[in-house]
Amino acid sequence: MKDLAARIEREYENTSSRAREVFDEFVRLLNQGSIRAAAREGSRWVVNTWVKKGILLGFKIGRIQNIGASSPFQFFDKDTYPTRDLRLPALEKNIRVVPGGSSVRNGVYLGSNVTIMPPAYVNVAAYVDDNTMIDSHALVGSCAQIGKNVHISAAAQIGGVIEPIGAVPVIIEDDVLVGGNCGVYEGTLVRQGAVLAAGTILTSGTPVYDLVRRRVYRKQGDQPLEIPENAVVVPGSRALSENDEFSSGLSLYAPIIVKYRDQKTDAATQLEKDVR
């Protein structure tokens, strides 16, 4: 990969006549899952900046094309990022993209037994690992890293990030349940086994209050907001500390960790293998 990384770096800075050849090799490896926008190093997740540059190279060299010109539903996008041809991987890896209007963009990795319910959208350089369900009206944003056995419920949004190049994407580790209408944005890291109750919103500026461990989790410098393993997070609120007449009675949104997973939680969130 060092050779490809070096070629991506060169083409990103000074595009040559070989840029499309380099990009085609790059996006093929993205589709295979051989390269990723972010990788785990021990307990930390680190962004692969050269992969981000490769993605941006695709936008730089791509040309606008009319997709579906003979159809009443016409779309116009860069020819480097069409919808991904899933015919071969779907048959080999038991991937289900249920009819009804979902799109998976070129450069997305889908693991075995992934299910995508309609309508859903998976953007460029997302990585979706084995046995994960993406439910109706859900979004998996660019470069987001989704682990194994994850359930992304209806209308949930997993934010994306292509730029700035050094920004770490949203990471959802294995065995996480993301409830309906949740939003996980701005590089938030959700550790293995966590449960986000319906309507939970997590951003880089959102403090999360842990009632069990009596702690507050925040983004610290270049370290993202991190939800601990097996935490059960629900939407909540906290009163404004000011006591002036204007702010009296007002509250701010505050996600709250009310418990950590136990047998009751596991039973309520158990995934059915037959669905996959």
C-alpha positions as CSV (number, residue, x, y, z in Angstrom):
1,M,0.0,0.0,0.0
2,K,3.0,2.3,0.5
3,D,3.5,2.6,-3.3
4,L,-0.2,3.4,-3.9
5,A,-0.2,5.9,-1.1
6,A,2.8,7.6,-2.6
7,R,1.1,7.7,-6.0
8,I,-2.1,9.1,-4.5
9,E,0.0,11.9,-2.8
10,R,1.7,12.8,-6.0
11,E,-1.5,12.9,-8.1
12,Y,-3.3,14.8,-5.4
13,E,-0.7,17.6,-5.5
14,N,0.0,17.5,-9.3
15,T,-2.5,15.6,-11.4
16,S,-1.0,13.8,-14.3
17,S,-2.4,11.8,-17.3
18,R,-2.1,8.7,-15.1
19,A,-4.4,10.0,-12.4
20,R,-7.5,8.0,-13.5
21,E,-5.4,4.8,-13.6
22,V,-4.2,5.4,-10.0
23,F,-7.7,6.3,-8.9
24,D,-9.3,3.2,-10.4
25,E,-6.9,1.0,-8.5
26,F,-7.6,3.0,-5.3
27,V,-11.3,2.8,-5.5
28,R,-11.1,-1.0,-6.3
29,L,-9.3,-1.5,-3.0
30,L,-11.8,0.7,-1.2
31,N,-14.6,-1.5,-2.5
32,Q,-12.7,-4.6,-1.4
33,G,-12.2,-3.2,2.1
34,S,-8.4,-3.5,1.7
35,I,-7.9,0.2,2.5
36,R,-10.0,2.3,4.9
37,A,-10.4,6.0,5.7
38,A,-9.6,5.2,9.3
39,A,-7.9,2.3,11.1
40,R,-7.8,1.1,14.7
41,E,-4.4,1.2,16.3
42,G,-4.7,-0.4,19.7
43,S,-7.6,1.4,21.4
44,R,-7.3,4.5,19.2
45,W,-8.7,5.2,15.8
46,V,-6.5,7.0,13.4
47,V,-7.4,8.7,10.1
48,N,-5.6,7.6,7.0
49,T,-5.0,11.0,5.4
50,W,-3.7,9.6,2.1
51,V,-7.0,7.7,1.7
52,K,-8.9,11.0,2.2
53,K,-6.7,12.5,-0.5
54,G,-7.5,9.6,-2.8
55,I,-11.2,10.3,-2.3
56,L,-10.8,14.0,-3.1
57,L,-8.7,13.1,-6.1
58,G,-11.8,11.3,-7.5
59,F,-13.8,14.4,-7.2
60,K,-11.0,16.4,-8.8
61,I,-10.6,14.3,-11.9
62,G,-14.3,13.2,-12.2
63,R,-16.5,14.6,-15.0
64,I,-20.2,15.3,-14.6
65,Q,-22.3,12.7,-16.4
66,N,-26.0,12.1,-17.0
67,I,-26.9,8.9,-15.1
68,G,-30.0,7.2,-16.4
69,A,-30.4,9.4,-19.4
70,S,-33.1,7.2,-20.9
71,S,-35.1,7.2,-17.6
72,P,-37.5,9.9,-16.3
73,F,-35.4,9.8,-13.2
74,Q,-32.1,11.5,-14.2
75,F,-29.2,12.2,-12.0
76,F,-26.0,14.2,-12.6
77,D,-22.8,13.3,-10.8
78,K,-19.0,12.8,-11.2
79,D,-18.3,9.7,-13.3
80,T,-15.8,8.6,-10.7
81,Y,-18.5,8.0,-8.1
82,P,-21.5,6.3,-9.7
83,T,-23.6,3.9,-7.7
84,R,-21.6,0.7,-6.9
85,D,-22.2,-2.4,-9.0
86,L,-23.1,-4.9,-6.3
87,R,-24.2,-7.9,-8.4
88,L,-21.1,-10.0,-7.8
89,P,-20.5,-9.2,-4.1
90,A,-24.2,-9.5,-3.3
91,L,-24.3,-13.1,-4.6
92,E,-21.0,-14.1,-3.1
93,K,-21.4,-12.5,0.3
94,N,-25.2,-12.7,0.8
95,I,-25.7,-8.9,0.8
96,R,-29.3,-7.8,0.6
97,V,-30.2,-4.5,-0.9
98,V,-34.0,-4.6,-0.6
99,P,-36.0,-3.0,-3.5
100,G,-37.3,0.5,-3.0
101,G,-34.8,3.2,-3.7
102,S,-31.5,2.7,-1.8
103,S,-28.1,3.8,-3.1
104,V,-24.6,2.6,-2.4
105,R,-21.9,4.8,-3.9
106,N,-18.7,3.6,-5.5
107,G,-15.9,3.2,-3.0
108,V,-18.1,1.6,-0.2
109,Y,-17.2,-1.6,1.4
110,L,-20.0,-3.9,2.4
111,G,-19.3,-7.1,4.5
112,S,-21.0,-10.4,4.4
113,N,-24.7,-10.6,5.3
114,V,-25.2,-6.8,5.3
115,T,-28.8,-5.8,4.8
116,I,-30.0,-2.4,3.5
117,M,-33.6,-1.6,3.8
118,P,-35.2,1.0,1.5
119,P,-34.7,3.9,1.1
120,A,-31.2,4.2,2.6
121,Y,-28.0,5.9,1.4
122,V,-24.4,4.8,1.9
123,N,-21.8,7.4,0.9
124,V,-18.3,7.1,-0.6
125,A,-15.6,5.4,1.5
126,A,-18.0,4.1,4.2
127,Y,-17.0,0.8,5.7
128,V,-19.9,-1.5,6.8
129,D,-18.8,-4.7,8.4
130,D,-20.5,-8.2,8.5
131,N,-24.0,-8.8,9.7
132,T,-25.0,-5.1,9.9
133,M,-28.5,-3.8,9.2
134,I,-29.1,-0.4,7.8
135,D,-32.8,0.3,8.2
136,S,-35.2,2.5,6.2
137,H,-34.5,6.2,5.7
138,A,-31.0,5.8,7.3
139,L,-27.8,7.5,6.2
140,V,-24.3,6.2,6.5
141,G,-22.1,9.2,5.6
142,S,-18.8,9.4,3.8
143,C,-15.9,7.6,5.4
144,A,-18.0,6.4,8.4
145,Q,-16.7,3.1,9.9
146,I,-19.4,0.7,11.0
147,G,-18.5,-2.5,12.8
148,K,-20.0,-6.0,12.8
149,N,-23.5,-6.9,14.1
150,V,-24.6,-3.2,14.2
151,H,-28.2,-2.2,13.8
152,I,-28.7,1.3,12.4
153,S,-32.4,1.9,12.9
154,A,-34.9,3.7,10.8
155,A,-34.2,7.4,10.1
156,A,-30.9,7.3,11.9
157,Q,-28.0,9.4,10.5
158,I,-24.4,8.5,10.8
159,G,-22.5,11.7,9.8
160,G,-19.8,11.8,7.1
161,V,-16.6,13.7,6.7
162,I,-14.3,14.1,3.7
163,E,-12.8,17.4,4.6
164,P,-10.8,18.6,6.4
165,I,-8.4,15.8,5.4
166,G,-7.2,15.1,9.0
167,A,-10.7,14.8,10.5
168,V,-11.5,11.4,12.0
169,P,-14.9,10.1,10.7
170,V,-17.7,8.8,12.9
171,I,-16.8,5.3,14.3
172,I,-19.5,2.8,15.3
173,E,-17.8,-0.3,16.8
174,D,-19.1,-3.9,16.8
175,D,-22.5,-4.8,18.4
176,V,-23.8,-1.3,18.7
177,L,-27.5,-0.5,18.5
178,V,-28.3,2.9,17.0
179,G,-32.0,3.7,17.7
180,G,-34.5,5.3,15.4
181,N,-34.0,9.0,14.6
182,C,-30.6,9.1,16.2
183,G,-27.8,11.3,14.9
184,V,-24.1,10.6,15.4
185,Y,-21.9,13.3,13.9
186,E,-18.5,15.1,13.9
187,G,-16.1,12.2,14.5
188,T,-18.0,10.7,17.5
189,L,-16.7,7.3,18.6
190,V,-19.3,4.8,19.9
191,R,-17.5,1.9,21.5
192,Q,-18.5,-1.8,21.3
193,G,-21.8,-2.9,22.6
194,A,-23.2,0.6,23.3
195,V,-26.9,1.3,22.9
196,L,-28.2,4.7,21.7
197,A,-31.9,5.0,22.5
198,A,-34.2,6.5,19.9
199,G,-33.7,10.2,19.3
200,T,-30.2,10.4,20.8
201,I,-28.0,13.1,19.2
202,L,-24.2,13.1,19.6
203,T,-21.9,15.8,18.3
204,S,-18.4,17.1,19.0
205,G,-19.9,19.8,21.2
206,T,-22.3,17.5,23.1
207,P,-21.4,16.7,26.7
208,V,-22.7,13.2,27.8
209,Y,-23.5,12.7,31.4
210,D,-22.8,9.3,33.0
211,L,-25.1,8.7,35.9
212,V,-23.5,5.4,36.7
213,R,-19.9,6.4,36.8
214,R,-20.6,10.0,37.8
215,R,-18.6,11.4,34.9
216,V,-19.0,13.8,32.0
217,Y,-17.7,12.8,28.5
218,R,-16.6,15.6,26.1
219,K,-14.4,16.0,23.0
220,Q,-11.0,16.9,24.4
221,G,-8.6,18.6,21.9
222,D,-8.0,16.1,19.0
223,Q,-9.7,13.3,21.0
224,P,-13.3,12.8,19.9
225,L,-16.4,12.5,22.0
226,E,-16.3,8.8,23.1
227,I,-19.2,6.7,24.3
228,P,-17.9,3.9,26.5
229,E,-18.4,0.2,25.8
230,N,-21.8,-1.2,26.7
231,A,-23.2,2.2,27.7
232,V,-26.9,2.8,27.3
233,V,-27.5,6.4,26.3
234,V,-30.9,8.1,26.3
235,P,-31.9,11.7,25.4
236,G,-32.1,14.0,28.4
237,S,-31.8,17.7,29.4
238,R,-30.0,19.8,32.1
239,A,-31.1,23.1,33.5
240,L,-29.2,26.2,32.7
241,S,-27.1,27.3,35.6
242,E,-27.9,31.0,35.3
243,N,-30.6,32.2,37.5
244,D,-31.5,35.4,35.6
245,E,-35.0,36.1,34.5
246,F,-34.3,35.5,30.8
247,S,-32.9,31.9,31.3
248,S,-35.3,30.9,34.1
249,G,-36.9,27.6,33.3
250,L,-34.8,26.8,30.2
251,S,-32.9,23.6,29.7
252,L,-30.2,22.3,27.3
253,Y,-30.2,19.0,25.5
254,A,-28.0,16.5,27.3
255,P,-27.6,12.8,26.5
256,I,-27.5,10.6,29.6
257,I,-25.9,7.2,30.3
258,V,-28.5,5.6,32.5
259,K,-27.0,2.1,32.7
260,Y,-24.6,-0.3,31.2
261,R,-25.7,-3.4,29.3
262,D,-27.1,-6.3,31.3
263,Q,-29.0,-9.5,30.4
264,K,-32.3,-7.5,30.1
265,T,-30.6,-5.1,27.6
266,D,-29.1,-8.0,25.6
267,A,-32.5,-9.6,25.3
268,A,-34.2,-6.4,24.2
269,T,-31.5,-5.7,21.5
270,Q,-30.9,-9.3,20.3
271,L,-30.4,-9.5,16.5
272,E,-32.2,-12.2,14.6
273,K,-29.8,-14.1,12.4
274,D,-32.6,-15.3,10.1
275,V,-33.3,-11.7,9.0
276,R,-29.7,-11.6,7.7
